[in-house]
């Protein structure tokens, strides 16, 4: 399967992406990770106002195969969470790079984005 890793996205080793949008960052998990999980049945996300620390777990995604923790690609405050994904986890599966985003962060240190992989590096890592 050919995966799409948008150019402006930055990726963590743990397969989360950070999509910079002006002063904010939209966070989700990569198409590759979604494909590896299989049918997603439940998503757990932090409450609005939660401060996340880069590399620390912020929630989990449950599929028929496994439950996996998700890790913050950058530090920041949760401004919004995708209620559509919480109500219908298959949204994450259907469009992980678009409608399947997880949360919107206000980064506490935007320079952390530079420490994440670009789309080419991530594509090489996952072998797609």
Buried (B, 14 or more C-beta within 10 A) or exposed (E): EEBBBEEEBBBBEBBBBBBBEEEBBBBBBBBBBBBBBEEBBEBEBBEEEBEBEBBEBBBBBBBEEEEBEBBBBBBBBBEBBBEEBBEBBEBBBEBBBEBBBBBBBBBBEBEBBEEBBBBEEBBEEBEB
